[in-house]
Amino acid sequence: MSVAKDERAQLSDLFVQVGPDQPTLCGEWTTRDLAAHLVVRERRPDAAGGILLKPLAGYLARVQAKIAAKPWDELVRLVRTGPPAYSPYALLDDLVNTTEFFVHHEDVRRARPGWAPRPADAERDKALWVALGRVGRMMFRKSPVGVALRTPAGRETPAGREIMARRGPNTVAVVGEPGELLLYAFGRDQAVVEFEGEQSAIGVVRGLSRGL
């Protein structure tokens, strides 16, 4: 099973376990809202554009609210089974869904008390490191100082242990496991990371608005 499919399955199982009204790390969204978002993204291309395009945001909100009103079992089934086979989201599953489902799986896990990072997994970590290489520069594009994303000493990935997310002065290294770095890049402050560099530059990086 690919990392994207495994994260989808684990998130779907977690949805069943916790129910529709639990908090997530996605602002005010409950688990029901998050599930509806995932369904809209994959099954309603007419509305999904509103995720990034403000003029479509109102239409997206209406469509997402309608989908969120479905019975919880049906909503989870739609997440679990994913898009139709002919959809780009199915054809490019690893490329477009590895990050999406890992991050949102952790959005539910880490909104609950007593959470801890999952144990390292070589296949998952490799896929997340590749994903981080694709999105890191976008996520830290607003930084006025340099940002390096780095795995801990002795934890070199096949592609190396550092990604330059932003070139600039007073570079700060954000250090953590691949999944933790990816979560931090997507704006999740619950990520387990450490910082290396000048304190003033670290303060700048900590205060950045990260993500899309």
C-alpha positions in Angstrom: 0.0 0.0 0.0 1.3 3.5 -0.9 1.8 6.1 1.8 -1.1 8.1 0.4 -3.4 5.1 0.6 -2.2 4.2 4.0 -2.7 7.7 5.4 -6.2 7.8 3.8 -7.1 4.5 5.4 -5.7 5.4 8.9 -7.5 8.8 8.8 -10.8 7.1 7.8 -10.4 4.7 10.7 -9.7 7.6 13.1 -12.8 9.4 11.8 -14.9 6.4 12.7 -13.2 6.2 16.1 -13.6 9.8 17.2 -16.9 10.8 15.5 -18.0 13.9 13.6 -17.8 16.6 16.3 -14.2 16.5 17.5 -11.7 19.4 17.1 -8.9 19.4 14.6 -5.9 21.6 14.0 -7.7 23.3 11.1 -8.9 26.4 12.9 -12.6 26.0 13.9 -13.2 23.0 11.7 -14.5 19.8 13.3 -13.8 16.4 12.0 -17.0 16.6 10.0 -15.8 19.8 8.4 -12.5 18.3 7.6 -14.0 15.2 6.1 -16.3 17.4 3.9 -13.3 19.3 2.7 -11.6 16.1 1.6 -14.6 15.0 -0.3 -15.1 18.4 -2.0 -11.4 18.5 -3.0 -11.6 15.1 -4.7 -15.2 14.8 -6.0 -16.4 18.4 -6.7 -13.9 20.1 -9.0 -16.5 22.8 -9.8 -16.2 23.9 -6.2 -12.7 22.9 -5.1 -11.2 25.9 -6.9 -12.5 28.0 -4.0 -9.9 26.5 -1.8 -7.3 28.8 -3.5 -9.5 31.3 -5.4 -11.3 33.8 -3.3 -14.0 34.6 -5.9 -15.2 31.0 -5.6 -15.0 30.8 -1.8 -18.7 31.5 -1.3 -19.7 28.7 -3.7 -17.2 26.4 -2.1 -18.6 27.1 1.4 -22.2 26.3 0.2 -21.2 23.0 -1.5 -19.0 22.0 1.5 -21.8 22.7 3.9 -24.2 20.5 1.9 -21.7 17.7 1.8 -21.0 18.1 5.6 -24.7 17.5 6.3 -24.5 14.0 5.0 -24.7 11.1 7.5 -21.4 10.6 9.2 -21.0 7.0 8.0 -21.6 8.1 4.4 -19.2 11.0 4.7 -16.4 8.7 6.0 -17.1 6.2 3.3 -16.6 8.9 0.6 -13.3 9.8 2.2 -12.2 6.2 2.4 -13.1 5.2 -1.1 -11.7 8.4 -2.7 -12.4 9.8 -6.1 -13.5 7.9 -9.2 -10.8 6.0 -11.0 -10.7 8.4 -13.9 -10.2 11.5 -11.6 -6.8 13.2 -11.7 -6.7 12.7 -7.9 -6.8 8.9 -8.4 -4.4 8.9 -11.3 -1.9 11.1 -9.4 -2.6 9.7 -6.0 1.0 9.7 -4.6 1.8 13.1 -5.9 -1.3 15.0 -4.8 -2.5 13.0 -1.8 0.5 11.9 0.3 0.9 15.3 1.9 -2.8 16.1 2.1 -3.7 12.9 4.0 -0.6 12.8 6.2 -1.1 16.4 7.3 -4.9 16.0 7.9 -4.4 12.7 9.6 -2.1 14.5 12.1 -4.6 17.4 12.3 -7.0 15.0 13.9 -4.5 13.0 16.0 -2.8 16.1 17.4 -6.0 17.9 18.4 -6.6 15.1 20.9 -5.0 15.0 24.4 -2.0 12.8 24.9 -0.9 12.6 21.3 2.7 11.8 20.5 4.6 11.6 17.1 4.3 8.3 15.4 7.3 6.0 15.3 9.6 6.5 12.3 8.7 4.6 9.2 11.3 4.4 6.4 8.8 4.3 3.5 6.6 7.1 4.9 9.6 9.3 5.9 11.1 8.9 2.4 7.8 10.0 0.7 7.4 12.9 3.1 10.9 14.1 2.5 10.3 14.1 -1.2 7.1 16.0 -0.7 8.9 18.5 1.5 11.4 19.1 -1.3 8.5 20.0 -3.6 6.6 22.4 -1.3 9.3 23.8 1.1 10.2 26.8 -0.9 6.6 27.8 -1.4 5.8 27.5 2.3 8.7 29.7 3.4 8.6 32.1 0.5 7.8 35.1 2.8 10.8 34.6 5.0 13.2 37.6 5.1 15.9 35.2 6.5 17.3 32.0 5.1 15.5 28.7 6.1 17.0 25.3 5.9 15.0 22.2 6.7 17.2 19.6 8.2 16.9 16.1 9.7 18.6 15.3 13.0 22.3 14.3 12.9 22.6 10.7 11.8 19.2 10.6 10.2 20.2 11.4 6.6 17.6 10.5 4.0 18.5 9.0 0.6 18.2 12.6 -0.8 20.4 14.1 1.9 19.5 15.7 5.3 18.9 19.3 4.3 16.5 21.2 2.0 17.1 24.9 1.4 13.6 26.2 1.7 14.6 29.9 1.5 18.0 31.4 0.6 18.8 34.6 2.5 20.8 36.1 5.3 21.1 34.7 8.9 19.9 31.2 7.9 17.9 29.3 10.5 17.9 25.5 10.5 14.6 23.9 11.4 15.5 20.4 12.6 13.1 17.5 12.9 12.0 14.2 11.3 10.6 14.5 7.8 6.9 14.4 8.9 7.5 17.0 11.6 9.2 19.4 9.2 6.3 18.9 6.7 3.8 19.7 9.4 5.8 22.8 10.5 6.0 24.0 6.9 2.2 23.7 6.6 1.8 26.0 9.7 1.2 23.4 12.4 2.8 24.6 15.6 2.3 21.2 17.2 5.2 19.9 15.1 8.1 18.6 17.1 11.0 20.6 15.7 14.1 22.5 17.0 15.8 25.6 15.7 19.5 26.4 15.1 20.7 29.9 14.4 20.8 33.4 15.7 18.0 34.0 18.3 16.7 37.1 16.4 16.5 35.1 13.2 14.8 32.2 15.0 12.2 34.6 16.3 11.5 35.8 12.7 11.0 32.2 11.5 8.8 31.3 14.4 6.6 34.3 13.6 6.3 33.6 9.9 2.9 33.0 8.3 3.6 29.6 6.8 1.6 27.5 4.4 -0.3 28.2 1.2 
